[in-house]
């Protein structure tokens, strides 16, 4: 079977200043209003149809703190381990591309269990319009409850890593914050950073941020503010910025940068492996 590489969310719309700052996770920087911007929606090409047949993991359910049930694609390590990687998808939802990427990360990282959470409660988008609707309908409170449920599912002794892209990049950081003392490392691909200093001060792990210098949305200025805030919070942030555009790791869009994508992937793998 021909291997298909996970597409990462493409965001290259011209946005207002308010829109640029009102993005990704939490009440103060929420991505959901972007779903109402026709230009924003128009920049996202639908993912190619893909049925991933060689799944190494399986869908599993777990309880969430809000009294509901969460779902995730879970790939367990061959031998017992307390290392867990929680993956947060972009606006398409938990599709087969994400499941394939979860399998690849489990295999590459080795001694780790991977949990690819479903932040949309079973909905998967196949068009930009449906993706925008699902993203807008997915409340921040519900997603945080899903992430907390996944952390509890991993267990009280679990060592929690997190990784996500764009919409999921912001939630990778939220996962690390929610994990408390169990947090072991966070990788965020061009996701909007947290701006609440109290939340940043509560972070208990190092963060690797992979950003793009030509990103008109999560711009170098936004990244610089994140660096400053993390320094003020007394937290360690490693930033790798590439001379590329947003979604440079997505081989299916015009902004794909093969060299930057491969280097970013190597950096992410090395960052997590060093802490296993």
Backbone torsions as a table, in degrees:
resi	resn	phi	psi	omega
1	UNK	NA	136.5	179.6
2	UNK	-70.5	132.9	-178.3
3	UNK	-78.3	131.9	178.8
4	UNK	-113.2	131.2	-175.7
5	UNK	-89.0	140.4	-178.4
6	UNK	-57.7	125.0	174.9
7	UNK	-80.8	139.6	178.6
8	UNK	-105.6	147.1	-174.2
9	UNK	-55.5	128.2	178.4
10	UNK	-95.2	124.2	178.4
11	UNK	-134.0	107.1	-178.5
12	UNK	-140.8	24.2	-178.4
13	UNK	-73.2	158.0	172.1
14	UNK	-83.5	118.5	-173.2
15	UNK	-117.7	155.0	173.4
16	UNK	-74.9	165.4	179.5
17	UNK	-60.6	-40.3	-180.0
18	UNK	-63.8	-39.9	179.8
19	UNK	-65.6	-40.3	-178.7
20	UNK	-61.3	-34.3	-176.2
21	UNK	-92.8	-9.3	-178.4
22	UNK	-104.4	63.3	-170.5
23	UNK	-136.0	153.7	163.7
24	UNK	82.2	-83.0	-173.5
25	UNK	-132.1	145.7	175.9
26	UNK	86.7	160.0	-176.8
27	UNK	-60.5	-32.7	-174.9
28	UNK	-84.5	-22.6	175.5
29	UNK	-138.5	87.1	-171.2
30	UNK	-111.4	128.1	-179.0
31	UNK	-78.4	-19.3	-170.5
32	UNK	-56.5	-37.6	179.4
33	UNK	-59.6	-22.5	179.1
34	UNK	-63.1	-23.1	-179.5
35	UNK	-64.9	-18.9	179.7
36	UNK	-91.9	-2.3	-178.7
37	UNK	-93.6	109.8	-177.8
38	UNK	-56.5	-35.8	179.9
39	UNK	-66.8	-40.7	178.6
40	UNK	-61.2	-48.4	-178.8
41	UNK	-63.8	-38.0	-175.8
42	UNK	-67.9	-18.5	-178.0
43	UNK	-82.5	-4.4	-174.5
44	UNK	-106.1	111.1	176.0
45	UNK	-78.4	139.2	179.7
46	UNK	-64.5	143.1	178.3
47	UNK	-66.5	146.1	177.2
48	UNK	-64.3	143.8	177.6
49	UNK	-56.4	135.2	-177.2
50	UNK	-154.0	120.1	174.4
51	UNK	-108.6	110.1	-176.9
52	UNK	-85.3	105.9	-173.7
53	UNK	-90.2	-23.8	-174.1
54	UNK	-94.2	47.2	-175.7
55	UNK	-71.4	127.3	178.0
56	UNK	-89.0	-19.8	-179.5
57	UNK	-106.3	-166.3	179.1
58	UNK	-153.2	158.5	177.4
59	UNK	-75.0	135.9	179.5
60	UNK	-135.9	158.7	179.6
61	UNK	-117.7	159.2	178.7
62	UNK	-155.2	158.3	178.9
63	UNK	-78.1	146.3	176.2
64	UNK	-116.2	154.5	-175.3
65	UNK	-59.5	-18.7	180.0
66	UNK	-87.9	12.4	177.0
67	UNK	82.9	9.3	-179.8
68	UNK	-106.9	-168.1	179.7
69	UNK	-119.9	135.3	176.2
70	UNK	-106.8	159.9	-179.6
71	UNK	-132.0	151.4	179.8
72	UNK	-157.8	154.4	170.9
73	UNK	-90.6	119.6	-172.3
74	UNK	-117.3	129.6	176.8
75	UNK	-121.0	113.9	-176.9
76	UNK	-90.7	147.4	176.3
77	UNK	-67.8	154.6	-179.5
78	UNK	-60.6	-31.5	178.2
79	UNK	-120.6	156.0	-176.3
80	UNK	-60.5	133.3	178.5
81	UNK	-153.5	153.0	176.2
82	UNK	-96.7	6.4	176.6
83	UNK	-81.5	127.5	179.5
84	UNK	-132.8	138.0	172.9
85	UNK	-115.3	119.9	176.9
86	UNK	-99.0	121.3	-179.0
87	UNK	-101.8	135.4	177.9
88	UNK	-117.0	121.0	-175.1
89	UNK	-75.4	165.0	173.7
90	UNK	-84.4	-161.3	-167.5
91	UNK	-72.5	-7.9	178.4
92	UNK	-74.2	-24.3	-176.8
93	UNK	101.3	-174.6	-177.9
94	UNK	-82.5	80.1	-179.5
95	UNK	-95.6	-176.1	-175.8
96	UNK	-70.2	-23.6	174.8
97	UNK	-63.0	-43.1	-179.9
98	UNK	-65.9	-39.9	178.6
99	UNK	-63.1	-40.3	177.2
100	UNK	-63.4	-42.9	179.7
101	UNK	-64.5	-37.0	177.1
102	UNK	-61.4	-43.6	177.8
103	UNK	-62.5	-42.3	-179.5
104	UNK	-64.1	-43.0	179.6
105	UNK	-66.2	-39.7	177.8
106	UNK	-60.5	-44.9	-178.4
107	UNK	-67.3	-42.8	-177.7
108	UNK	-70.5	-41.0	-177.2
109	UNK	-78.2	-25.2	176.6
110	UNK	85.5	-106.2	-170.2
111	UNK	-79.3	70.2	-177.8
112	UNK	-157.4	146.4	172.9
113	UNK	-97.5	142.2	-177.9
114	UNK	-117.7	130.9	177.4
115	UNK	-120.0	108.6	176.2
116	UNK	-96.1	101.4	-172.8
117	UNK	-74.5	151.0	175.5
118	UNK	-100.1	101.4	-177.6
119	UNK	-82.8	-4.8	-178.4
120	UNK	-108.7	9.0	178.0
121	UNK	52.7	50.4	172.4
122	UNK	96.5	-11.1	-179.0
123	UNK	-88.6	135.8	177.9
124	UNK	-128.5	126.3	-177.5
125	UNK	-86.1	144.4	176.1
126	UNK	-122.0	-0.5	178.4
127	UNK	-143.4	156.8	177.8
128	UNK	-57.5	-38.3	-179.6
129	UNK	-62.9	-46.4	-179.9
130	UNK	-69.1	-34.1	178.0
131	UNK	-62.8	-42.7	178.6
132	UNK	-63.2	-40.8	179.1
133	UNK	-64.4	-42.8	-178.3
134	UNK	-68.9	-40.7	179.1
135	UNK	-63.4	-43.1	-179.3
136	UNK	-66.2	-35.0	-177.6
137	UNK	-79.7	-17.7	-178.0
138	UNK	-81.4	104.9	-176.0
139	UNK	-72.1	148.1	178.7
140	UNK	-60.1	-42.4	-179.5
141	UNK	-60.2	-42.7	-179.9
142	UNK	-64.5	-43.5	-179.3
143	UNK	-63.8	-42.3	178.4
144	UNK	-61.7	-39.1	176.9
145	UNK	-64.4	-37.7	176.8
146	UNK	-64.1	-44.1	179.3
147	UNK	-63.1	-42.0	178.3
148	UNK	-65.6	-37.5	177.2
149	UNK	-63.8	-39.1	178.1
150	UNK	-65.9	-38.0	178.1
151	UNK	-64.8	-43.1	177.1
152	UNK	-65.0	-38.8	177.3
153	UNK	-59.3	-38.3	178.9
154	UNK	-66.1	-32.0	176.4
155	UNK	111.2	156.5	-175.3
156	UNK	-67.2	-20.1	179.0
157	UNK	-99.7	4.2	-177.0
158	UNK	-70.1	144.4	174.0
159	UNK	-99.9	111.6	-169.2
160	UNK	-99.2	120.9	169.8
161	UNK	-107.6	157.6	177.4
162	UNK	-140.5	149.3	-179.5
163	UNK	-153.8	136.5	178.2
164	UNK	-161.3	167.1	-177.7
165	UNK	-120.0	131.2	175.7
166	UNK	51.1	-109.7	176.3
167	UNK	-52.2	-44.4	177.2
168	UNK	-75.1	-21.6	176.5
169	UNK	-65.4	-42.0	175.2
170	UNK	-63.6	-39.7	-179.4
171	UNK	-76.1	-18.7	171.6
172	UNK	-63.7	-40.2	177.1
173	UNK	-67.3	-39.6	177.8
174	UNK	-64.9	-33.9	176.6
175	UNK	-62.3	-45.3	179.8
176	UNK	-62.1	-39.7	178.5
177	UNK	-65.9	-44.1	-179.1
178	UNK	-66.9	-27.0	-178.1
179	UNK	-72.6	-14.4	177.5
180	UNK	58.3	-132.1	-177.9
181	UNK	-69.4	-10.9	178.3
182	UNK	-83.5	-11.9	-178.0
183	UNK	-65.4	133.3	-177.4
184	UNK	-119.3	-19.3	-179.8
185	UNK	172.4	147.5	-177.6
186	UNK	-133.9	132.6	175.1
187	UNK	-119.1	121.1	179.0
188	UNK	-123.1	116.9	174.9
189	UNK	-86.4	117.5	177.5
190	UNK	30.0	50.7	174.1
191	UNK	-101.0	149.9	179.6
192	UNK	-68.4	125.8	-177.3
193	UNK	-70.4	157.6	171.1
194	UNK	-70.3	141.3	179.0
195	UNK	-112.1	-10.1	-179.9
196	UNK	-75.7	114.8	-175.7
197	UNK	-64.4	-34.9	178.9
198	UNK	-63.8	-39.4	177.6
199	UNK	-66.4	-42.6	179.5
200	UNK	-64.0	-37.2	178.8
201	UNK	-67.2	-23.7	-179.9
202	UNK	-83.8	-7.2	-179.0
203	UNK	-67.0	136.6	-176.4
204	UNK	-120.5	25.8	177.7
205	UNK	-148.4	165.7	175.3
206	UNK	-78.9	156.4	-177.3
207	UNK	-126.4	136.4	171.0
208	UNK	-109.0	118.6	178.5
209	UNK	-108.1	125.9	-179.4
210	UNK	-112.2	108.8	-170.3
211	UNK	-126.0	172.2	-177.0
212	UNK	-124.0	128.2	-177.4
213	UNK	-65.7	-24.6	-179.1
214	UNK	-97.5	9.4	179.5
215	UNK	-68.6	119.8	-179.1
216	UNK	-83.0	-8.7	-175.8
217	UNK	-107.1	-66.1	173.3
218	UNK	-91.6	77.1	-168.3
219	UNK	-77.8	167.8	174.4
220	UNK	-54.6	-32.3	178.3
221	UNK	-66.9	-40.5	177.0
222	UNK	-64.1	-41.9	178.8
223	UNK	-63.6	-42.0	179.5
224	UNK	-62.0	-40.4	177.4
225	UNK	-63.1	-41.1	176.8
226	UNK	-60.4	-44.2	178.3
227	UNK	-61.1	-44.4	179.5
228	UNK	-63.2	-43.8	-179.0
229	UNK	-65.7	-40.2	178.9
230	UNK	-66.0	-37.9	177.4
231	UNK	-65.0	-43.3	177.5
232	UNK	-62.8	-33.8	-179.8
233	UNK	-79.4	-8.5	-179.9
234	UNK	76.7	29.9	-177.4
235	UNK	-114.3	154.4	-177.9
236	UNK	-94.9	121.8	177.6
237	UNK	-125.3	125.7	172.8
238	UNK	-106.1	124.0	-179.1
239	UNK	-113.3	132.0	170.1
240	UNK	-119.0	114.8	179.9
241	UNK	-111.4	131.5	-175.7
242	UNK	-109.1	149.3	174.9
243	UNK	-77.0	70.0	-175.0
244	UNK	-147.1	177.8	-179.8
245	UNK	-104.4	173.0	178.0
246	UNK	-56.5	142.7	-178.9
247	UNK	68.2	30.5	-179.6
248	UNK	-63.1	-17.4	-178.8
249	UNK	-87.8	2.7	-178.0
250	UNK	-97.1	107.5	-177.8
251	UNK	-71.1	-7.9	-177.0
252	UNK	-97.0	6.3	179.4
253	UNK	-127.4	163.7	-175.3
254	UNK	-63.2	-17.5	-178.2
255	UNK	-91.8	3.3	-179.6
256	UNK	-61.4	132.4	176.7
257	UNK	-124.6	103.8	-173.1
258	UNK	-59.3	-46.2	-178.3
259	UNK	-64.5	-44.1	179.6
260	UNK	-65.8	-41.1	-179.9
261	UNK	-62.1	-45.4	-178.9
262	UNK	-66.7	-39.6	178.9
263	UNK	-67.1	-40.8	179.0
264	UNK	-63.7	-40.9	178.7
265	UNK	-63.3	-42.9	177.7
266	UNK	-61.2	-40.9	179.7
267	UNK	-64.5	-41.3	179.9
268	UNK	-64.7	-45.0	-179.8
269	UNK	-63.4	-45.5	-179.2
270	UNK	-64.1	-39.1	-179.9
271	UNK	-60.8	-45.7	-179.2
272	UNK	-73.5	-44.2	-178.0
273	UNK	-60.0	-35.6	-178.9
274	UNK	-64.8	-18.1	-175.3
275	UNK	-110.9	1.7	179.2
276	UNK	-70.7	NA	NA
